Amino acid sequence: MAQPVLGILTLYLNNKKQLEERHIYQRMISEGQKLGLDVFVFTPMDVDSKKNMIHALIYDPKQRKWSRKWRSFPHMIYDRCRIQRSIRFEQLKRFRARYRNMTFLNRPLRDKWTVYQTLLRKSRFRTYLPETTLFHNSANVYSLLKSYPTIYIKPINGTGGRGILRVEKVGKDTFYIQGRRLNRKIIPAQKVHKSRLVPYLIGWKGDKRFVAQQGIQIELPSGRVHDYRMLVQKNGQGVWDVTGCAGRVGPPRSITSNLHGGGQAVPMNTLLRQIAPNEEKRMEIRRTAEKLSVEAAAYLEDSYGALCELALDLAIDKNGKIFILEVNPKPAREVFIQSGDPEAYHRSIVRPLEYALWVYKHKVAPS
């Protein structure tokens, strides 16, 4: 049997061809060698469709050096491309369309609103979803604020906590607004009269698509917000499995807990102790969260096509009730390093490779 080849598809951060997550790819290439899997990295810019070749990025673990080499197309593609507003992303969309018949470990997931609607269709997930609506006008906002004292306004394609606002009702006609700009800069809490609320939000939204979502009470006694990042991946048997879960605590005055926005990662149990002093209760919450996450991943794969990993951002309120806040198809791994869980970090690197070998054996290799 020929050696299986995996191409990691990514995007350059800028026109200087700087790679995002280079250190992750180094680890994956090194681990791939140990497993007998040939791994290289490429972007749509590196593809010569006339030659049907790729000017690939190759890493040598022994010399610790990157180089370029012309390579044939891989047997499988692991798509790590995140949404960005650039000509590079337009090239990616053309690549996905042109080579859609290749074997992808993972296909693109839809936006927050579409994923929410998909999960909502299945009764199994409804009780775990915060009430969410598309934000078109004042009616969407006031309807939610009648039911909940706090709501969040989020861009449907945002990542890393960018562009999120929290609106909290503090009086009959008074609201506090707090959030993060698109550059992640914190907007301090400011008091807004009802007459100014919707014009402010409409101005914030501009011509982009946003959702309005029920706020979950996730403040710790310190006043900082927190949530949980649950990573589920396909394993070497082609089955969804939990890789790890870590808690995230936001910095002071922040409404989000994202690490890139200054948040800290801590062990899941450390945070659970603050809402469930009883070990048995903590284990029950964790088991429920893990089962929910695996089932949600399997259901979304059935709905949208091939997926190999998903990170679910979960909120757990003071009563132990779990909510699915967001689903991220291109998860980072740093949360496990920061929370002191090197085993989960190692699994997060190796599992896509083990799954690629399973895919090659069962779906690609000539019989």
Secondary structure as UniProt FT lines:
FT   STRAND          5..9
FT   TURN            15..16
FT   TURN            20..21
FT   HELIX           22..35
FT   STRAND          38..42
FT   HELIX           44..46
FT   STRAND          47..48
FT   TURN            49..52
FT   STRAND          53..60
FT   TURN            61..64
FT   STRAND          65..71
FT   STRAND          76..79
FT   HELIX           87..98
FT   TURN            99..101
FT   STRAND          103..104
FT   HELIX           112..120
FT   HELIX           123..126
FT   TURN            127..128
FT   STRAND          132..134
FT   HELIX           138..147
FT   STRAND          150..155
FT   TURN            156..157
FT   TURN            160..163
FT   STRAND          165..169
FT   STRAND          174..180
FT   TURN            182..183
FT   STRAND          186..193
FT   HELIX           194..205
FT   TURN            206..207
FT   STRAND          210..214
FT   TURN            221..222
FT   STRAND          225..234
FT   TURN            236..237
FT   STRAND          240..249
FT   TURN            252..253
FT   HELIX           259..261
FT   STRAND          264..267
FT   HELIX           268..272
FT   TURN            273..275
FT   HELIX           279..304
FT   STRAND          309..316
FT   TURN            318..319
FT   STRAND          322..328
FT   HELIX           334..338
FT   TURN            339..340
FT   HELIX           342..359
FT   HELIX           360..364
//
